[in-house]
Amino acid sequence: MVGCGNGLVILWNLQKGKLWQLETKNEVQSVEFAYKNPLFIATSMNNPHLDMNGSIRVGDSEKASFLFMLPAHKGSCYQAQWHPTSEKVFASGGGDGCLKLWDHSLPNQNIASVAAHDGEIMSVDFNKYD
């Protein structure tokens, strides 16, 4: 799966080629498959021309569709990362300096948020060894 500067999310199979593509209105910053299910997340830049902040779109790769969008961060949402063992939880970081935890079964709110940095948060990850 690739996220593109023109707002496309494309799923590829190296033997079969492009399987599908979805369009967003903003530049896609990161894409990430879920742990043990067909869900994926795609993060995006803010778009001041459309009065949009950075968002996270949760999609289903088997249905080739977005399920819902979360208004994630003031400014861009640079990355989201699925928890390595939870099928529901993922984290995101963005231009507002916040680190947020989400549960995709609660699509309208984050489950935790912390002001983790005075500047932008460009990437996030979970400790997979502890």
C-alpha positions as CSV (number, residue, x, y, z in Angstrom):
1,M,0.0,0.0,0.0
2,V,1.2,3.5,-0.8
3,G,0.1,6.9,0.2
4,C,0.7,9.6,-2.4
5,G,1.2,13.4,-2.6
6,N,-1.8,13.8,-4.9
7,G,-4.1,12.3,-2.2
8,L,-4.4,8.7,-3.5
9,V,-4.1,5.6,-1.4
10,I,-3.2,2.6,-3.7
11,L,-3.0,-1.1,-2.9
12,W,-0.6,-3.0,-5.0
13,N,0.1,-6.7,-5.6
14,L,3.6,-7.2,-7.1
15,Q,2.4,-10.0,-9.3
16,K,-1.0,-8.6,-10.3
17,G,-0.4,-4.9,-10.3
18,K,-2.7,-2.3,-8.9
19,L,-5.7,-3.8,-7.0
20,W,-7.5,-0.6,-6.2
21,Q,-7.1,3.1,-5.4
22,L,-9.0,5.5,-3.1
23,E,-8.9,9.3,-3.3
24,T,-8.6,11.8,-0.5
25,K,-8.6,15.6,-0.7
26,N,-5.2,16.0,0.9
27,E,-1.6,14.8,0.6
28,V,-1.3,11.4,2.3
29,Q,1.5,11.3,4.8
30,S,1.5,7.7,6.0
31,V,-0.4,4.4,5.5
32,E,-0.3,1.5,7.9
33,F,-2.0,-2.0,7.9
34,A,-3.7,-3.2,11.1
35,Y,-2.7,-6.1,13.2
36,K,-4.6,-9.3,12.3
37,N,-7.5,-7.7,10.4
38,P,-8.1,-6.0,7.0
39,L,-8.2,-2.5,8.3
40,F,-5.7,0.2,7.4
41,I,-5.1,3.9,8.4
42,A,-4.0,6.8,6.2
43,T,-2.9,10.1,7.6
44,S,-3.0,13.5,5.8
45,M,-1.7,17.0,5.7
46,N,-3.8,19.9,6.7
47,N,-5.3,21.8,3.8
48,P,-5.9,25.5,4.6
49,H,-7.6,26.0,1.2
50,L,-10.3,23.5,2.2
51,D,-10.3,24.6,5.9
52,M,-9.3,21.1,6.9
53,N,-6.9,20.0,9.7
54,G,-4.8,16.8,9.6
55,S,-7.0,13.7,9.6
56,I,-6.9,9.9,9.9
57,R,-9.0,7.8,7.6
58,V,-9.7,4.3,8.7
59,G,-10.4,1.9,5.8
60,D,-11.1,-1.7,4.9
61,S,-8.7,-3.2,2.4
62,E,-11.0,-6.1,1.5
63,K,-13.9,-3.7,0.7
64,A,-11.5,-1.1,-0.9
65,S,-13.2,1.7,1.0
66,F,-12.8,4.2,3.7
67,L,-15.0,3.5,6.7
68,F,-14.7,6.9,8.5
69,M,-12.5,9.9,9.0
70,L,-11.2,11.3,12.3
71,P,-10.3,15.0,12.7
72,A,-7.1,14.0,14.4
73,H,-4.8,17.0,14.8
74,K,-4.7,20.8,14.5
75,G,-2.3,21.1,11.6
76,S,-1.0,18.0,9.7
77,C,-1.3,14.4,11.0
78,Y,2.1,13.1,10.0
79,Q,1.9,9.5,11.1
80,A,-0.3,6.9,12.7
81,Q,0.9,3.5,13.9
82,W,-1.2,0.4,14.9
83,H,-0.4,-1.1,18.3
84,P,1.7,-4.3,17.7
85,T,-0.7,-6.6,19.6
86,S,-4.1,-4.8,19.8
87,E,-6.5,-5.1,16.9
88,K,-8.3,-1.9,17.8
89,V,-5.7,0.6,19.1
90,F,-3.4,3.0,17.2
91,A,-1.4,6.1,17.9
92,S,-1.0,9.3,16.0
93,G,1.3,12.4,16.0
94,G,0.9,15.7,14.3
95,G,1.6,19.3,13.9
96,D,0.0,20.3,17.1
97,G,2.6,18.5,19.2
98,C,0.1,16.0,20.5
99,L,0.5,12.2,20.8
100,K,-2.9,10.6,20.7
101,L,-4.3,7.1,21.2
102,W,-7.3,5.9,19.3
103,D,-9.6,2.9,19.4
104,H,-11.2,2.3,16.0
105,S,-14.4,0.9,17.6
106,L,-14.9,4.4,19.1
107,P,-14.7,6.4,15.8
108,N,-15.5,9.9,17.1
109,Q,-12.9,10.4,19.9
110,N,-9.4,9.6,21.0
111,I,-8.9,7.5,24.1
112,A,-5.9,9.5,25.3
113,S,-4.0,12.6,24.4
114,V,-0.8,14.2,25.7
115,A,1.1,17.3,24.7
116,A,4.3,15.4,23.9
117,H,6.4,18.1,22.3
118,D,6.5,21.9,21.8
119,G,6.9,21.4,18.1
120,E,5.5,19.0,15.5
121,I,5.6,15.3,16.0
122,M,6.7,13.7,12.8
123,S,6.6,10.0,13.7
124,V,5.3,7.6,16.4
125,D,5.9,4.0,17.3
126,F,5.1,1.5,20.0
127,N,7.8,-0.4,22.0
128,K,7.5,-3.9,20.7
129,Y,10.0,-5.4,23.1
130,D,8.5,-4.6,26.5
